[in-house]
Amino acid sequence: MVKLIAIYKKPEDQEKFDEHYFNTHTPITQKIPGLKDMKVTKIVGSPMGETDYYLLCEMFYEDHDSLQAAMKTDEGKASGKDVMKFAGDIVTLVIGEEVNVPSVN
């Protein structure tokens, strides 16, 4: 499984960000062909104290080819254009691969 991860720093206007993110951007992103799952995490703190980060979104794809194909679709382009419009200055995008590690217990 491969995932595109969007990491957002704290926006100046969190209420305005949330309104756009959850009511406009999320529905656009959820329409991307090949998207298997999407998990959003609100960052509420850090063990080291204050953090500059606000939100993390993980978008799961079957493999790298599926991710690349998804980004070329009209829906993928619309999502990318929208994120740059409302959060281009506070978002970092990275690609990751899940790694299996032994269970804690």
Secondary structure, DSSP 8 states (H G I E B T S, - for coil): -EEEEEEEE--SSHHHHHHHIIIIIHHHHHTSTT--EEEEEE---BTTB--SEEEEEEEEESSHHHHHHHHTSHHHHHHHHHHHHHHTTTEEEEEEE--------
